[in-house]
């Protein structure tokens, strides 16, 4: 009963602005299979990140109608106290991981911003930056452990509806995985910015120097939207 309640709580976390599009997904086979998988994982008392109340934090923080920028990640962080439901973001007080450090380096280079002391990107999310991971949960210390369980289908739908129902959004696709996931985004309606991933393994091959933050703000301003205070 406790685990069933946890599953119901997951669905109940999604705000109405998103549920008017996403509600049918919860009746589909892939979501039923995902629910069963998560139920089993919770019953085994495995450590799952982020905590269940933060699985849909990205949707909670950024209303569907207020999304202006979408940044696609892949997996939640799988270390203790790191993941809190926003892609690339870590809780206040947690040392920023290498990819986030490179994001801050590019932000400093691009806009002259001081590198923040905190790796919590909640302030971006509140301004309309959807920080969306492709997979919304992960087992502790096991990167990719919840991939191909159904989350990717669900987050594909999120991107689909943003692409279809909104106009003049900025999509930041960092790395081959994000670019493949966002390959169908209509570039006549939206600005799609692509680069390599900010990981230390690739950042020097084009992420550092990409200028995505200034380009996003210029596009938003051009179309009558407020700029993001990065």
N, C-alpha and C positions, 0 to 999 in steps of 0.2 A: 504493500500500500504506500509506503514511504517513497519508493522509487516511482510509482505511477504518479504520485503527487508531484514529484520532481519534474517529470515529463510535462505535466499540465502547466506547471509553473514556467517552463521554458517557452511554451507557446504564448502564455499570458503576458510575457515580457515584451512582446512586439507591439509597438504603438499602432493605433488605428490607421494612421496615414500610410503605413506600410501594409497592414493587414488587408486593406481593401484590394490590394493586388496579390498578396502572398497567401491569403487564406486557403485557396484551392490546393496549394502545394501540400498542405498537411494531410490531405486525403489521398495523395498519390502513393504508389507502391514504394518508391525510393525513400520517401519520408517515413513510411511505416517501418521499413527496414532499418533506417537510421535510428529511429526511436527505439527499436528492439535492441540494436547494437549498444546504444548508450545506456539503456536500462541494465543490460548485462554487465557493462563496465562499472557502472555505479554499484551494482549489487556485489561485485567482486571487491569493492572498497578500494578501487584503484584511484590514484591521484590524477584528476582530470583538470586541465587548465583551459581557459580561465575558470574561476568558480562559477557554478551554474547560474547564479544571479547576474553574471556579466557576459554570458554567452552572446547575447544580442545587444551588447552595450553600444555598438556602432549605430544600430538602428534607433536605439533609445536616445542617443546624443544628437542625432541629425535627422530631423523630420524630412520625409520624402520630398515635400514641396520646397524645402529650404536647401536641399543639396545644391552646391555650386561646383565642387571639385570632388573627384573620386580618386583615391589612391588605393591601388590593389596590392595586397600582400598575399602570402601563400598559407603559412601555418601560424598559429599563435606561438609565442615563446614557450618553451617547454621546461624552463627553470623555475624554481620556487619564487613566488612573489613578483614575477615579471609580467605575465599576461594579465590584462584586465579588459579584453574585448575590443581594443582598438588596434588596428594594424600598425606595426612599427613602434607603437607607444609602450612605455613601461610606467609602472606606478611611481609616484613621487617618492624620492629617496632611494630608488634603485638605480644602480650605475647603468647608463645607456649602453646597450650592446653595440658592437662595431658598425652594423649597418645604420643604426640611428645616429651614431657619431658622424658618419659620412654625410648623412642627410643634413645635419647641422653645419658641417663644414661647407657644403654647397650653398646652404642658405646664407651663411656668412659671406661667401665669395660673391654670390649673386646679388644680394640685397644689402650687404654690409651689416647684417644683424649680429649682435653678440651671440656666442654659443650659449644656449640656455643652461642653467644649472640643473634643471629638471628635465627628465625624458618623458614626462606626461604630456601628451598631445591633446588633451581634452579641450583646451582652448581653441584648437583648430576645428575640432568636431562641432563645437557649439556655434561656430561661424558658418557651418555648411560644408565642411570637409569630411566626406564619408571615408572613414579609415577601415576598409573592408578586407578581411582575410578571406581567401577562397574556402578554407576549412576553418570552422569556428571552434573546434575543440581539439585537444591533443593530450596524450598520456604523458605524464611527467617523465622527462629524460628520454623520450622516444619521439624524435622528430619525424613527422609524417605518419604517425601511427593511426590517425583518423582520416587519412586521405582515402578517396575512392569508397567511402561508406555512405555517400549521399549528400554531404555538405556542398560539394562542388555544383551539383544540380540546383540546389537551393540558391546559392550565391550567383549562379548564372542567371537565374530568374530576376534577381535584384538588378543586375546589370541590364538585362533585357528591358525591364520596365522603365528604368531611368533613360535608356537609349530611346525607347519608343515614346514615352509620355512627356519627357522634358526636352527643353532646347537650350543650347548654349552652355552646356556643362563642359568642364575640363576633366579629362581622364588622364591620369598619370600612370603609365604602364612601364614599370621598371623591371627589366629582365625578361627572358624568353617566356617564362611561365605566364606572367601577367599579360604579355603581348598576345599570346595565343588565346588566353581567356577573353580578351577584349578585341579580338580580331574583327568582329562583325560590327563594331560601333560605327555609326553613321558619321563620317567625317564632314558631311555637308551640314549637319545639325550641331555638331560638337567639335571641340578641339581635343585632339588626341596627341599627347606628348609621350614619346618613347625614348628610352635609354637602356643601357645595361643596368643591372641591379646594383644598389649601393653597397653590397657586400664588399669587404676588403679584397676579395678574389677578383672583382671586376670593376670596382668603382673608378679606378684610374683609366679605364678604357672608354670613358665617355660620360659616366654619371657626374663626376666632378668636372664642372664646366658646362653642364647641360642647360643651365639657366631656366629650369622649369618654373621656378617660383615667380620670377618676374614675367615670364611669358603668360602664365596663368592669370596674373593680375591684370596684365595689359588686355588680354582677351575679355576678362570679366568687365573691365571698365569700358571697353569698346561696345559691349552689349548692354550697358546700362546697369550693371551690377556692382555692388560695393566690392572693393578689393579685400583679399584675405589679409589679416594682420598676422603674418607668419611669425 
